[in-house]
Amino acid sequence: MKAKIGFIIVLIFGILVFSSLKLEFGNNVGITAEMYIEKGVSETGAVNLVSSILADYRVYDTLGETIILFIAILGVSMILKGDKK
């Protein structure tokens, strides 16, 4: 039973991840990337460009990805553990 629940968890969150990837890469990717490069460090006060993007502009997205990763790990571990009969 736990393996089935784990599989359902992994399936649901896999669908959510792939659907969010499709939404993220729209037509305005070039405009957003240019804005991050030109204004990222000066607007956020971060030490480097990567820190400014992850810690300021996309903090909720990064938090959501971390939560999805932990839930997916939980689901996979439930699948691998399986039923103990």
Beta strands, then each sheet from edge to edge (+ up, - down):
end
